[in-house]
Amino acid sequence: NDVGAIASNATNTIFENCKSNVDITTSTSSSFTCVGGICGRDLGDYNSYCTFIVCQATSNISDTIDEWEWQNHIAGIVGFTTYSKIVACTHTDGYIHEENKQSYTSVGGICGYADSTNDFRIVACYTNTETDGRMPGHILGACSYRGSYAPTNKIISCYYAGQSLVLQGNKGVGTDNYGGSSYSFDSGTARSTDIAAEIINMNTAIELWNNDNPERA
């Protein structure tokens, strides 16, 4: 049930300088469908995760079936991850929509879902994508699972424009409603207001990430 413009799913893979303007429309009622403008789902673990570096997508992504769905994840770069490293990626000038606004579907401009208890990173990413769904977040749609909670500094110097259309309003990270709880991890994201300062912050974050991960730089 995974769909991606470049890969439906992957593990232990580096996606570098990948570009996509492929529009994706799904209409499945299956649970756990993961859709991404670059990759649908990162299947990796702590030792075999995917890295997305300077990837760009301008696609329109939508789930058009008007039925209640459970744990679907759609996003501009990767739909679902637990350990991905997503660095200097952008999704621009498109939209990401979930038709049934009551479905438990995370909708993100960069990533749909990432488990806050695991070691993902989203660094220096930007989107101006319109997001629309039960749990829309400009950078990340949902960041926990069934009421679990862990503090996170895993989203760093990410910026967004565009609009989130329903329910939770404009947030860098959407609200997780899976277990009936509501919390948001907005730290590390900000609405774009000062391009020159934001570019400095993003370049600094990329430099620090490269210093900490020389083998992935």
C-alpha positions, 0 to 999 in steps of 0.5 A: 500500500506504499506509493512514491514518485521515486520509490514506493518504499525503501530501506538503507537508501540515500536519496540525494538531489532527487526531484519530482513533479509527479502528481499522486492520487490514491483511492484505497480504503486500506489501512496504513497506506503511505504516500510521498512525493519522493518515497512512500515509506522508510522501512528502515531501523536504527542501522538501516534508515533512509537519508533524503538530502536536497530533494525537491518535490512540486507535486499535488498529492491527494487521497480522494476516497471519502471513507474513514481510514486508519493510520494513513500517512501522506506527505511531500517528501516521505509519508512515514518514517521512524528513523529517516534523516531529511535534510535541506528538502523542499516541497513547493507550489503543490497541495497535499489533501485528505478527502475524508477529514475524519480519517486518522490520516497524517498530512505533512508538507515534508513528512507525514508521520514520524515516531517521537520516540525514535531517532528521526531528523528533519533539518533545514527543510522548507515548504509552502504547500497547502495541507488539508486533513484531520492532522495537517502539519506544514513540516510534519503531520503527526509526531507520536503514536497512541498517546505516547510522548517524548520530548524532541529536538529532532526538527531543526530550522525548518520553515513554512508558508502556505495554509493548513485548511482545517481542524488544527490550523497552521502548525509546523507539526500537526496534532496527533489525534490517534488516542484522543489526545492533542499535542503539538511539537512545533519546536524547530519550525516557524512560519516564514517571515524573514527570508534572509535570516531563515537562510542563515539559520538553515545553512547553519543547521546544514553545516552542523548536521554535516559536521556531526554526520561526515559520512552522510554529508 
